[in-house]
Amino acid sequence: MDTNIFGLALRSDEPTHILLSGPPASAKTMFLISLRQHLKDSYFIDGGNVAA
């Protein structure tokens, strides 16, 4: 994954959506919670129960 996409998204003036995917227990939720602590106007949706 290109980590520059996160920098672009964080600096964007427009709303940005990033889908994180990966195996269970790969710290996706912990990463998003950490971002939310630093970005007060952000939120995330946990789609753990969504079927593909």
C-alpha positions as CSV (number, residue, x, y, z in Angstrom):
1,M,0.0,0.0,0.0
2,D,1.2,3.5,-0.8
3,T,1.4,5.3,2.5
4,N,1.3,8.7,0.7
5,I,-2.4,8.3,0.1
6,F,-3.0,8.9,3.8
7,G,-1.0,12.1,3.7
8,L,-3.0,13.3,0.8
9,A,-6.3,12.4,2.5
10,L,-5.3,14.2,5.7
11,R,-4.3,17.4,3.9
12,S,-7.4,17.4,1.7
13,D,-9.9,20.2,2.0
14,E,-12.6,17.9,0.7
15,P,-14.1,14.9,2.5
16,T,-12.1,11.8,1.9
17,H,-12.9,8.2,2.3
18,I,-10.3,5.4,2.7
19,L,-11.2,1.7,2.9
20,L,-8.9,-0.4,5.1
21,S,-9.0,-4.1,4.5
22,G,-6.9,-6.9,5.9
23,P,-7.0,-9.9,8.1
24,P,-8.5,-9.8,11.6
25,A,-6.2,-8.6,14.3
26,S,-4.1,-6.4,12.0
27,A,-4.7,-3.2,14.0
28,K,-7.0,-1.4,11.5
29,T,-9.4,-0.2,14.2
30,M,-6.5,0.8,16.6
31,F,-5.0,2.8,13.7
32,L,-8.3,4.6,13.1
33,I,-8.9,5.3,16.8
34,S,-5.4,6.8,16.9
35,L,-6.1,9.1,13.9
36,R,-9.5,10.1,15.5
37,Q,-7.7,11.3,18.6
38,H,-5.5,13.7,16.5
39,L,-8.2,14.8,14.0
40,K,-11.1,16.1,16.0
41,D,-13.5,16.5,13.0
42,S,-13.0,13.0,11.9
43,Y,-15.0,9.8,12.4
44,F,-14.8,6.2,11.2
45,I,-17.3,3.4,10.7
46,D,-16.5,-0.1,11.6
47,G,-18.1,-2.4,9.0
48,G,-17.0,-5.6,10.7
49,N,-20.4,-7.1,10.3
50,V,-20.9,-6.2,6.7
51,A,-21.1,-9.0,4.2
52,A,-19.4,-8.7,0.8
